[in-house]
Amino acid sequence: MVHIKSAEVSTPDSAEVLGAVAEGVQEFVMSHHRVTWPVCGEHGRGLHVGYFHETAVWKCAGGTTDGHVVSAIDPAVQL
Ligand SMILES: [Zn+2]
């Protein structure tokens, strides 16, 4: 179980926990440093957490209408 601010995540799904943690870190960086992180190297847009094949990933809304997956949040996962 992971607590982020008032949100509570209770799931056996490690991808969901990772996604929630990544969103928490992203919110922290944005509010404390006023920096958009992470950013797509291709489009210069802020990324958001998404899920791809049950893996938590960073997605960019640029490019195609569906956007594209930039990378897995877990550095151990290769897409
Ligand atoms: Zn992009």
PDB file of the backbone (N, CA, C, O) and the ligand in Angstrom, with CONECT records:
HET     ZN  A 101       1
ATOM      1  N   MET A   1       0.852  -1.195   0.000  1.00  0.00           N
ATOM      2  CA  MET A   1       0.000   0.000   0.000  1.00  0.00           C
ATOM      3  C   MET A   1       0.884   1.240   0.000  1.00  0.00           C
ATOM      4  O   MET A   1       1.892   1.303   0.704  1.00  0.00           O
ATOM      5  N   VAL A   2       0.496   2.209  -0.789  1.00  0.00           N
ATOM      6  CA  VAL A   2       1.281   3.434  -0.920  1.00  0.00           C
ATOM      7  C   VAL A   2       0.384   4.629  -0.605  1.00  0.00           C
ATOM      8  O   VAL A   2      -0.736   4.717  -1.108  1.00  0.00           O
ATOM      9  N   HIS A   3       0.873   5.541   0.220  1.00  0.00           N
ATOM     10  CA  HIS A   3       0.118   6.757   0.511  1.00  0.00           C
ATOM     11  C   HIS A   3       0.768   7.931  -0.192  1.00  0.00           C
ATOM     12  O   HIS A   3       1.960   8.183  -0.017  1.00  0.00           O
ATOM     13  N   ILE A   4      -0.005   8.643  -0.981  1.00  0.00           N
ATOM     14  CA  ILE A   4       0.503   9.837  -1.650  1.00  0.00           C
ATOM     15  C   ILE A   4      -0.467  10.965  -1.340  1.00  0.00           C
ATOM     16  O   ILE A   4      -1.614  10.945  -1.787  1.00  0.00           O
ATOM     17  N   LYS A   5      -0.010  11.946  -0.576  1.00  0.00           N
ATOM     18  CA  LYS A   5      -0.884  13.018  -0.114  1.00  0.00           C
ATOM     19  C   LYS A   5      -2.110  12.346   0.512  1.00  0.00           C
ATOM     20  O   LYS A   5      -1.969  11.520   1.413  1.00  0.00           O
ATOM     21  N   SER A   6      -3.308  12.694   0.040  1.00  0.00           N
ATOM     22  CA  SER A   6      -4.494  12.096   0.637  1.00  0.00           C
ATOM     23  C   SER A   6      -4.904  10.825  -0.100  1.00  0.00           C
ATOM     24  O   SER A   6      -5.798  10.099   0.335  1.00  0.00           O
ATOM     25  N   ALA A   7      -4.248  10.576  -1.201  1.00  0.00           N
ATOM     26  CA  ALA A   7      -4.637   9.399  -1.988  1.00  0.00           C
ATOM     27  C   ALA A   7      -4.026   8.141  -1.418  1.00  0.00           C
ATOM     28  O   ALA A   7      -2.886   8.129  -0.955  1.00  0.00           O
ATOM     29  N   GLU A   8      -4.791   7.117  -1.462  1.00  0.00           N
ATOM     30  CA  GLU A   8      -4.303   5.842  -0.972  1.00  0.00           C
ATOM     31  C   GLU A   8      -4.422   4.825  -2.097  1.00  0.00           C
ATOM     32  O   GLU A   8      -5.472   4.679  -2.722  1.00  0.00           O
ATOM     33  N   VAL A   9      -3.355   4.150  -2.328  1.00  0.00           N
ATOM     34  CA  VAL A   9      -3.353   3.142  -3.380  1.00  0.00           C
ATOM     35  C   VAL A   9      -3.232   1.786  -2.724  1.00  0.00           C
ATOM     36  O   VAL A   9      -2.251   1.507  -2.034  1.00  0.00           O
ATOM     37  N   SER A  10      -4.210   0.956  -2.934  1.00  0.00           N
ATOM     38  CA  SER A  10      -4.149  -0.387  -2.392  1.00  0.00           C
ATOM     39  C   SER A  10      -4.424  -1.350  -3.522  1.00  0.00           C
ATOM     40  O   SER A  10      -5.575  -1.573  -3.896  1.00  0.00           O
ATOM     41  N   THR A  11      -3.387  -1.907  -4.053  1.00  0.00           N
ATOM     42  CA  THR A  11      -3.545  -2.797  -5.193  1.00  0.00           C
ATOM     43  C   THR A  11      -2.404  -3.797  -5.216  1.00  0.00           C
ATOM     44  O   THR A  11      -1.274  -3.466  -4.857  1.00  0.00           O
ATOM     45  N   PRO A  12      -2.694  -5.006  -5.634  1.00  0.00           N
ATOM     46  CA  PRO A  12      -1.619  -5.987  -5.777  1.00  0.00           C
ATOM     47  C   PRO A  12      -0.866  -5.784  -7.094  1.00  0.00           C
ATOM     48  O   PRO A  12       0.118  -6.468  -7.376  1.00  0.00           O
ATOM     49  N   ASP A  13      -1.353  -4.825  -7.895  1.00  0.00           N
ATOM     50  CA  ASP A  13      -0.778  -4.606  -9.205  1.00  0.00           C
ATOM     51  C   ASP A  13       0.408  -3.651  -9.099  1.00  0.00           C
ATOM     52  O   ASP A  13       0.229  -2.458  -8.857  1.00  0.00           O
ATOM     53  N   SER A  14       1.612  -4.175  -9.278  1.00  0.00           N
ATOM     54  CA  SER A  14       2.806  -3.343  -9.101  1.00  0.00           C
ATOM     55  C   SER A  14       2.865  -2.220 -10.137  1.00  0.00           C
ATOM     56  O   SER A  14       3.424  -1.158  -9.863  1.00  0.00           O
ATOM     57  N   ALA A  15       2.296  -2.444 -11.323  1.00  0.00           N
ATOM     58  CA  ALA A  15       2.304  -1.397 -12.345  1.00  0.00           C
ATOM     59  C   ALA A  15       1.485  -0.204 -11.878  1.00  0.00           C
ATOM     60  O   ALA A  15       1.865   0.943 -12.114  1.00  0.00           O
ATOM     61  N   GLU A  16       0.349  -0.471 -11.209  1.00  0.00           N
ATOM     62  CA  GLU A  16      -0.485   0.624 -10.726  1.00  0.00           C
ATOM     63  C   GLU A  16       0.201   1.388  -9.617  1.00  0.00           C
ATOM     64  O   GLU A  16       0.112   2.614  -9.556  1.00  0.00           O
ATOM     65  N   VAL A  17       0.885   0.673  -8.736  1.00  0.00           N
ATOM     66  CA  VAL A  17       1.625   1.334  -7.654  1.00  0.00           C
ATOM     67  C   VAL A  17       2.714   2.210  -8.254  1.00  0.00           C
ATOM     68  O   VAL A  17       2.894   3.358  -7.846  1.00  0.00           O
ATOM     69  N   LEU A  18       3.434   1.668  -9.217  1.00  0.00           N
ATOM     70  CA  LEU A  18       4.501   2.417  -9.865  1.00  0.00           C
ATOM     71  C   LEU A  18       3.939   3.662 -10.549  1.00  0.00           C
ATOM     72  O   LEU A  18       4.524   4.742 -10.463  1.00  0.00           O
ATOM     73  N   GLY A  19       2.814   3.509 -11.220  1.00  0.00           N
ATOM     74  CA  GLY A  19       2.183   4.646 -11.888  1.00  0.00           C
ATOM     75  C   GLY A  19       1.777   5.722 -10.897  1.00  0.00           C
ATOM     76  O   GLY A  19       1.979   6.911 -11.144  1.00  0.00           O
ATOM     77  N   ALA A  20       1.200   5.301  -9.767  1.00  0.00           N
ATOM     78  CA  ALA A  20       0.769   6.256  -8.745  1.00  0.00           C
ATOM     79  C   ALA A  20       1.961   6.973  -8.135  1.00  0.00           C
ATOM     80  O   ALA A  20       1.904   8.178  -7.887  1.00  0.00           O
ATOM     81  N   VAL A  21       3.034   6.246  -7.893  1.00  0.00           N
ATOM     82  CA  VAL A  21       4.248   6.850  -7.332  1.00  0.00           C
ATOM     83  C   VAL A  21       4.826   7.855  -8.328  1.00  0.00           C
ATOM     84  O   VAL A  21       5.224   8.957  -7.951  1.00  0.00           O
ATOM     85  N   ALA A  22       4.867   7.464  -9.595  1.00  0.00           N
ATOM     86  CA  ALA A  22       5.406   8.358 -10.625  1.00  0.00           C
ATOM     87  C   ALA A  22       4.592   9.643 -10.697  1.00  0.00           C
ATOM     88  O   ALA A  22       5.153  10.729 -10.841  1.00  0.00           O
ATOM     89  N   GLU A  23       3.249   9.521 -10.595  1.00  0.00           N
ATOM     90  CA  GLU A  23       2.402  10.713 -10.627  1.00  0.00           C
ATOM     91  C   GLU A  23       2.679  11.588  -9.413  1.00  0.00           C
ATOM     92  O   GLU A  23       2.692  12.815  -9.512  1.00  0.00           O
ATOM     93  N   GLY A  24       2.901  10.947  -8.262  1.00  0.00           N
ATOM     94  CA  GLY A  24       3.200  11.693  -7.039  1.00  0.00           C
ATOM     95  C   GLY A  24       4.502  12.464  -7.174  1.00  0.00           C
ATOM     96  O   GLY A  24       4.583  13.631  -6.789  1.00  0.00           O
ATOM     97  N   VAL A  25       5.519  11.814  -7.717  1.00  0.00           N
ATOM     98  CA  VAL A  25       6.818  12.468  -7.909  1.00  0.00           C
ATOM     99  C   VAL A  25       6.672  13.623  -8.905  1.00  0.00           C
ATOM    100  O   VAL A  25       7.238  14.700  -8.719  1.00  0.00           O
ATOM    101  N   GLN A  26       5.907  13.373  -9.955  1.00  0.00           N
ATOM    102  CA  GLN A  26       5.701  14.401 -10.976  1.00  0.00           C
ATOM    103  C   GLN A  26       5.011  15.631 -10.370  1.00  0.00           C
ATOM    104  O   GLN A  26       5.395  16.765 -10.655  1.00  0.00           O
ATOM    105  N   GLU A  27       3.985  15.396  -9.530  1.00  0.00           N
ATOM    106  CA  GLU A  27       3.293  16.506  -8.879  1.00  0.00           C
ATOM    107  C   GLU A  27       4.237  17.272  -7.971  1.00  0.00           C
ATOM    108  O   GLU A  27       4.207  18.501  -7.924  1.00  0.00           O
ATOM    109  N   PHE A  28       5.075  16.539  -7.252  1.00  0.00           N
ATOM    110  CA  PHE A  28       6.020  17.171  -6.337  1.00  0.00           C
ATOM    111  C   PHE A  28       6.984  18.068  -7.107  1.00  0.00           C
ATOM    112  O   PHE A  28       7.200  19.221  -6.736  1.00  0.00           O
ATOM    113  N   VAL A  29       7.556  17.536  -8.168  1.00  0.00           N
ATOM    114  CA  VAL A  29       8.529  18.301  -8.965  1.00  0.00           C
ATOM    115  C   VAL A  29       7.869  19.543  -9.551  1.00  0.00           C
ATOM    116  O   VAL A  29       8.469  20.617  -9.569  1.00  0.00           O
ATOM    117  N   MET A  30       6.634  19.398 -10.030  1.00  0.00           N
ATOM    118  CA  MET A  30       5.939  20.524 -10.648  1.00  0.00           C
ATOM    119  C   MET A  30       5.625  21.610  -9.635  1.00  0.00           C
ATOM    120  O   MET A  30       5.808  22.795  -9.913  1.00  0.00           O
ATOM    121  N   SER A  31       5.150  21.209  -8.454  1.00  0.00           N
ATOM    122  CA  SER A  31       4.733  22.227  -7.489  1.00  0.00           C
ATOM    123  C   SER A  31       5.900  22.834  -6.725  1.00  0.00           C
ATOM    124  O   SER A  31       5.843  24.008  -6.358  1.00  0.00           O
ATOM    125  N   HIS A  32       6.951  22.071  -6.478  1.00  0.00           N
ATOM    126  CA  HIS A  32       8.073  22.589  -5.698  1.00  0.00           C
ATOM    127  C   HIS A  32       9.143  23.243  -6.557  1.00  0.00           C
ATOM    128  O   HIS A  32       9.788  24.197  -6.122  1.00  0.00           O
ATOM    129  N   HIS A  33       9.335  22.753  -7.741  1.00  0.00           N
ATOM    130  CA  HIS A  33      10.406  23.297  -8.590  1.00  0.00           C
ATOM    131  C   HIS A  33       9.852  24.030  -9.807  1.00  0.00           C
ATOM    132  O   HIS A  33      10.607  24.637 -10.567  1.00  0.00           O
ATOM    133  N   ARG A  34       8.534  23.975  -9.993  1.00  0.00           N
ATOM    134  CA  ARG A  34       7.893  24.587 -11.143  1.00  0.00           C
ATOM    135  C   ARG A  34       8.557  24.158 -12.444  1.00  0.00           C
ATOM    136  O   ARG A  34       8.806  24.953 -13.350  1.00  0.00           O
ATOM    137  N   VAL A  35       8.826  22.880 -12.487  1.00  0.00           N
ATOM    138  CA  VAL A  35       9.453  22.288 -13.664  1.00  0.00           C
ATOM    139  C   VAL A  35       8.535  21.189 -14.179  1.00  0.00           C
ATOM    140  O   VAL A  35       8.019  20.376 -13.412  1.00  0.00           O
ATOM    141  N   THR A  36       8.346  21.182 -15.480  1.00  0.00           N
ATOM    142  CA  THR A  36       7.584  20.092 -16.079  1.00  0.00           C
ATOM    143  C   THR A  36       8.528  18.924 -16.291  1.00  0.00           C
ATOM    144  O   THR A  36       9.535  19.029 -16.992  1.00  0.00           O
ATOM    145  N   TRP A  37       8.178  17.814 -15.672  1.00  0.00           N
ATOM    146  CA  TRP A  37       9.020  16.635 -15.770  1.00  0.00           C
ATOM    147  C   TRP A  37       8.153  15.395 -15.784  1.00  0.00           C
ATOM    148  O   TRP A  37       7.166  15.354 -15.050  1.00  0.00           O
ATOM    149  N   PRO A  38       8.458  14.408 -16.556  1.00  0.00           N
ATOM    150  CA  PRO A  38       9.467  14.446 -17.636  1.00  0.00           C
ATOM    151  C   PRO A  38       8.894  15.074 -18.895  1.00  0.00           C
ATOM    152  O   PRO A  38       7.685  15.294 -18.975  1.00  0.00           O
ATOM    153  N   VAL A  39       9.721  15.360 -19.863  1.00  0.00           N
ATOM    154  CA  VAL A  39       9.300  16.009 -21.105  1.00  0.00           C
ATOM    155  C   VAL A  39       9.685  15.111 -22.274  1.00  0.00           C
ATOM    156  O   VAL A  39      10.736  14.471 -22.256  1.00  0.00           O
ATOM    157  N   CYS A  40       8.827  15.070 -23.286  1.00  0.00           N
ATOM    158  CA  CYS A  40       9.120  14.279 -24.480  1.00  0.00           C
ATOM    159  C   CYS A  40      10.242  14.951 -25.277  1.00  0.00           C
ATOM    160  O   CYS A  40      10.138  16.126 -25.630  1.00  0.00           O
ATOM    161  N   GLY A  41      11.304  14.210 -25.556  1.00  0.00           N
ATOM    162  CA  GLY A  41      12.422  14.755 -26.308  1.00  0.00           C
ATOM    163  C   GLY A  41      12.056  15.076 -27.747  1.00  0.00           C
ATOM    164  O   GLY A  41      12.714  15.877 -28.411  1.00  0.00           O
ATOM    165  N   GLU A  42      10.987  14.431 -28.217  1.00  0.00           N
ATOM    166  CA  GLU A  42      10.574  14.624 -29.607  1.00  0.00           C
ATOM    167  C   GLU A  42       9.661  15.830 -29.766  1.00  0.00           C
ATOM    168  O   GLU A  42       9.799  16.597 -30.718  1.00  0.00           O
ATOM    169  N   HIS A  43       8.724  15.997 -28.830  1.00  0.00           N
ATOM    170  CA  HIS A  43       7.702  17.027 -28.973  1.00  0.00           C
ATOM    171  C   HIS A  43       7.801  18.154 -27.956  1.00  0.00           C
ATOM    172  O   HIS A  43       7.096  19.157 -28.069  1.00  0.00           O
ATOM    173  N   GLY A  44       8.663  17.996 -26.972  1.00  0.00           N
ATOM    174  CA  GLY A  44       8.809  19.038 -25.961  1.00  0.00           C
ATOM    175  C   GLY A  44       7.595  19.204 -25.080  1.00  0.00           C
ATOM    176  O   GLY A  44       7.405  20.271 -24.495  1.00  0.00           O
ATOM    177  N   ARG A  45       6.753  18.167 -24.966  1.00  0.00           N
ATOM    178  CA  ARG A  45       5.540  18.242 -24.147  1.00  0.00           C
ATOM    179  C   ARG A  45       5.745  17.455 -22.863  1.00  0.00           C
ATOM    180  O   ARG A  45       6.523  16.503 -22.803  1.00  0.00           O
ATOM    181  N   GLY A  46       5.017  17.887 -21.834  1.00  0.00           N
ATOM    182  CA  GLY A  46       5.063  17.154 -20.570  1.00  0.00           C
ATOM    183  C   GLY A  46       4.414  15.790 -20.753  1.00  0.00           C
ATOM    184  O   GLY A  46       3.399  15.667 -21.438  1.00  0.00           O
ATOM    185  N   LEU A  47       4.991  14.783 -20.151  1.00  0.00           N
ATOM    186  CA  LEU A  47       4.452  13.427 -20.276  1.00  0.00           C
ATOM    187  C   LEU A  47       3.463  13.150 -19.159  1.00  0.00           C
ATOM    188  O   LEU A  47       3.452  13.836 -18.137  1.00  0.00           O
ATOM    189  N   HIS A  48       2.628  12.132 -19.366  1.00  0.00           N
ATOM    190  CA  HIS A  48       1.724  11.696 -18.308  1.00  0.00           C
ATOM    191  C   HIS A  48       1.801  10.182 -18.182  1.00  0.00           C
ATOM    192  O   HIS A  48       2.237   9.470 -19.086  1.00  0.00           O
ATOM    193  N   VAL A  49       1.356   9.728 -17.021  1.00  0.00           N
ATOM    194  CA  VAL A  49       1.421   8.294 -16.733  1.00  0.00           C
ATOM    195  C   VAL A  49       0.321   7.561 -17.495  1.00  0.00           C
ATOM    196  O   VAL A  49      -0.831   7.996 -17.509  1.00  0.00           O
ATOM    197  N   GLY A  50       0.674   6.480 -18.107  1.00  0.00           N
ATOM    198  CA  GLY A  50      -0.300   5.642 -18.793  1.00  0.00           C
ATOM    199  C   GLY A  50       0.071   4.188 -18.581  1.00  0.00           C
ATOM    200  O   GLY A  50       1.063   3.873 -17.923  1.00  0.00           O
ATOM    201  N   TYR A  51      -0.741   3.306 -19.149  1.00  0.00           N
ATOM    202  CA  TYR A  51      -0.462   1.879 -19.004  1.00  0.00           C
ATOM    203  C   TYR A  51      -0.432   1.241 -20.383  1.00  0.00           C
ATOM    204  O   TYR A  51      -1.272   1.522 -21.237  1.00  0.00           O
ATOM    205  N   PHE A  52       0.526   0.403 -20.575  1.00  0.00           N
ATOM    206  CA  PHE A  52       0.731  -0.254 -21.864  1.00  0.00           C
ATOM    207  C   PHE A  52       1.107  -1.690 -21.579  1.00  0.00           C
ATOM    208  O   PHE A  52       2.144  -1.962 -20.972  1.00  0.00           O
ATOM    209  N   HIS A  53       0.252  -2.623 -22.022  1.00  0.00           N
ATOM    210  CA  HIS A  53       0.493  -4.042 -21.761  1.00  0.00           C
ATOM    211  C   HIS A  53       0.790  -4.291 -20.275  1.00  0.00           C
ATOM    212  O   HIS A  53       1.741  -4.993 -19.930  1.00  0.00           O
ATOM    213  N   GLU A  54      -0.050  -3.698 -19.396  1.00  0.00           N
ATOM    214  CA  GLU A  54       0.062  -3.878 -17.943  1.00  0.00           C
ATOM    215  C   GLU A  54       1.384  -3.384 -17.375  1.00  0.00           C
ATOM    216  O   GLU A  54       1.818  -3.821 -16.310  1.00  0.00           O
ATOM    217  N   THR A  55       2.013  -2.473 -18.095  1.00  0.00           N
ATOM    218  CA  THR A  55       3.234  -1.850 -17.607  1.00  0.00           C
ATOM    219  C   THR A  55       2.970  -0.352 -17.472  1.00  0.00           C
ATOM    220  O   THR A  55       2.371   0.256 -18.359  1.00  0.00           O
ATOM    221  N   ALA A  56       3.412   0.237 -16.373  1.00  0.00           N
ATOM    222  CA  ALA A  56       3.270   1.683 -16.200  1.00  0.00           C
ATOM    223  C   ALA A  56       4.296   2.368 -17.098  1.00  0.00           C
ATOM    224  O   ALA A  56       5.484   2.048 -17.069  1.00  0.00           O
ATOM    225  N   VAL A  57       3.812   3.310 -17.889  1.00  0.00           N
ATOM    226  CA  VAL A  57       4.693   3.981 -18.854  1.00  0.00           C
ATOM    227  C   VAL A  57       4.468   5.497 -18.831  1.00  0.00           C
ATOM    228  O   VAL A  57       3.451   5.992 -18.345  1.00  0.00           O
ATOM    229  N   TRP A  58       5.450   6.205 -19.371  1.00  0.00           N
ATOM    230  CA  TRP A  58       5.276   7.637 -19.622  1.00  0.00           C
ATOM    231  C   TRP A  58       4.743   7.784 -21.039  1.00  0.00           C
ATOM    232  O   TRP A  58       5.321   7.250 -21.985  1.00  0.00           O
ATOM    233  N   LYS A  59       3.635   8.513 -21.182  1.00  0.00           N
ATOM    234  CA  LYS A  59       3.058   8.729 -22.502  1.00  0.00           C
ATOM    235  C   LYS A  59       3.100  10.203 -22.860  1.00  0.00           C
ATOM    236  O   LYS A  59       3.024  11.078 -21.998  1.00  0.00           O
ATOM    237  N   CYS A  60       3.222  10.453 -24.157  1.00  0.00           N
ATOM    238  CA  CYS A  60       3.210  11.801 -24.694  1.00  0.00           C
ATOM    239  C   CYS A  60       1.959  11.942 -25.544  1.00  0.00           C
ATOM    240  O   CYS A  60       1.592  11.020 -26.274  1.00  0.00           O
ATOM    241  N   ALA A  61       1.294  13.110 -25.451  1.00  0.00           N
ATOM    242  CA  ALA A  61       0.066  13.323 -26.222  1.00  0.00           C
ATOM    243  C   ALA A  61       0.370  13.849 -27.615  1.00  0.00           C
ATOM    244  O   ALA A  61      -0.545  14.066 -28.410  1.00  0.00           O
ATOM    245  N   GLY A  62       1.639  14.054 -27.917  1.00  0.00           N
ATOM    246  CA  GLY A  62       2.012  14.578 -29.228  1.00  0.00           C
ATOM    247  C   GLY A  62       2.046  13.493 -30.283  1.00  0.00           C
ATOM    248  O   GLY A  62       1.815  12.320 -29.992  1.00  0.00           O
ATOM    249  N   GLY A  63       2.334  13.891 -31.509  1.00  0.00           N
ATOM    250  CA  GLY A  63       2.440  12.931 -32.605  1.00  0.00           C
ATOM    251  C   GLY A  63       1.074  12.516 -33.093  1.00  0.00           C
ATOM    252  O   GLY A  63       0.318  13.358 -33.578  1.00  0.00           O
ATOM    253  N   THR A  64       0.729  11.236 -32.981  1.00  0.00           N
ATOM    254  CA  THR A  64      -0.563  10.733 -33.450  1.00  0.00           C
ATOM    255  C   THR A  64      -1.659  11.124 -32.469  1.00  0.00           C
ATOM    256  O   THR A  64      -1.373  11.624 -31.381  1.00  0.00           O
ATOM    257  N   THR A  65      -2.931  10.894 -32.856  1.00  0.00           N
ATOM    258  CA  THR A  65      -4.048  11.267 -31.993  1.00  0.00           C
ATOM    259  C   THR A  65      -4.021  10.493 -30.690  1.00  0.00           C
ATOM    260  O   THR A  65      -4.470  10.995 -29.659  1.00  0.00           O
ATOM    261  N   ASP A  66      -3.502   9.283 -30.725  1.00  0.00           N
ATOM    262  CA  ASP A  66      -3.426   8.477 -29.512  1.00  0.00           C
ATOM    263  C   ASP A  66      -2.166   8.765 -28.705  1.00  0.00           C
ATOM    264  O   ASP A  66      -1.978   8.211 -27.622  1.00  0.00           O
ATOM    265  N   GLY A  67      -1.307   9.628 -29.229  1.00  0.00           N
ATOM    266  CA  GLY A  67      -0.053   9.885 -28.546  1.00  0.00           C
ATOM    267  C   GLY A  67       0.885   8.708 -28.729  1.00  0.00           C
ATOM    268  O   GLY A  67       0.651   7.831 -29.560  1.00  0.00           O
ATOM    269  N   HIS A  68       1.939   8.701 -27.950  1.00  0.00           N
ATOM    270  CA  HIS A  68       2.866   7.574 -28.056  1.00  0.00           C
ATOM    271  C   HIS A  68       3.522   7.315 -26.711  1.00  0.00           C
ATOM    272  O   HIS A  68       3.619   8.196 -25.856  1.00  0.00           O
ATOM    273  N   VAL A  69       3.971   6.072 -26.554  1.00  0.00           N
ATOM    274  CA  VAL A  69       4.650   5.665 -25.331  1.00  0.00           C
ATOM    275  C   VAL A  69       6.110   6.069 -25.451  1.00  0.00           C
ATOM    276  O   VAL A  69       6.774   5.744 -26.436  1.00  0.00           O
ATOM    277  N   VAL A  70       6.611   6.786 -24.435  1.00  0.00           N
ATOM    278  CA  VAL A  70       7.998   7.244 -24.480  1.00  0.00           C
ATOM    279  C   VAL A  70       8.923   6.204 -23.843  1.00  0.00           C
ATOM    280  O   VAL A  70       9.934   5.818 -24.431  1.00  0.00           O
ATOM    281  N   SER A  71       8.564   5.754 -22.630  1.00  0.00           N
ATOM    282  CA  SER A  71       9.381   4.737 -21.980  1.00  0.00           C
ATOM    283  C   SER A  71       8.619   4.127 -20.826  1.00  0.00           C
ATOM    284  O   SER A  71       7.627   4.681 -20.352  1.00  0.00           O
ATOM    285  N   ALA A  72       9.092   2.981 -20.383  1.00  0.00           N
ATOM    286  CA  ALA A  72       8.532   2.386 -19.178  1.00  0.00           C
ATOM    287  C   ALA A  72       9.024   3.191 -17.983  1.00  0.00           C
ATOM    288  O   ALA A  72      10.147   3.695 -17.989  1.00  0.00           O
ATOM    289  N   ILE A  73       8.181   3.314 -16.952  1.00  0.00           N
ATOM    290  CA  ILE A  73       8.601   4.042 -15.763  1.00  0.00           C
ATOM    291  C   ILE A  73       9.631   3.227 -14.989  1.00  0.00           C
ATOM    292  O   ILE A  73      10.599   3.775 -14.462  1.00  0.00           O
ATOM    293  N   ASP A  74       9.416   1.930 -14.925  1.00  0.00           N
ATOM    294  CA  ASP A  74      10.381   1.049 -14.272  1.00  0.00           C
ATOM    295  C   ASP A  74      11.582   0.886 -15.202  1.00  0.00           C
ATOM    296  O   ASP A  74      11.445   0.343 -16.298  1.00  0.00           O
ATOM    297  N   PRO A  75      12.761   1.353 -14.773  1.00  0.00           N
ATOM    298  CA  PRO A  75      13.938   1.271 -15.653  1.00  0.00           C
ATOM    299  C   PRO A  75      14.343  -0.162 -15.969  1.00  0.00           C
ATOM    300  O   PRO A  75      15.114  -0.398 -16.899  1.00  0.00           O
ATOM    301  N   ALA A  76      13.832  -1.111 -15.208  1.00  0.00           N
ATOM    302  CA  ALA A  76      14.188  -2.507 -15.446  1.00  0.00           C
ATOM    303  C   ALA A  76      13.357  -3.110 -16.577  1.00  0.00           C
ATOM    304  O   ALA A  76      13.675  -4.181 -17.093  1.00  0.00           O
ATOM    305  N   VAL A  77      12.279  -2.400 -16.959  1.00  0.00           N
ATOM    306  CA  VAL A  77      11.404  -2.927 -17.999  1.00  0.00           C
ATOM    307  C   VAL A  77      11.777  -2.331 -19.351  1.00  0.00           C
ATOM    308  O   VAL A  77      11.846  -1.112 -19.510  1.00  0.00           O
ATOM    309  N   GLN A  78      12.013  -3.193 -20.302  1.00  0.00           N
ATOM    310  CA  GLN A  78      12.297  -2.759 -21.670  1.00  0.00           C
ATOM    311  C   GLN A  78      11.049  -3.023 -22.503  1.00  0.00           C
ATOM    312  O   GLN A  78      10.546  -4.146 -22.530  1.00  0.00           O
ATOM    313  N   LEU A  79      10.552  -2.005 -23.175  1.00  0.00           N
ATOM    314  CA  LEU A  79       9.368  -2.182 -24.019  1.00  0.00           C
ATOM    315  C   LEU A  79       9.769  -2.637 -25.412  1.00  0.00           C
ATOM    316  O   LEU A  79       8.907  -2.840 -26.267  1.00  0.00           O
TER     317      LEU A  79
HETATM  318 ZN    ZN A 101       6.153  12.981 -27.935  1.00  0.00          ZN2+
END
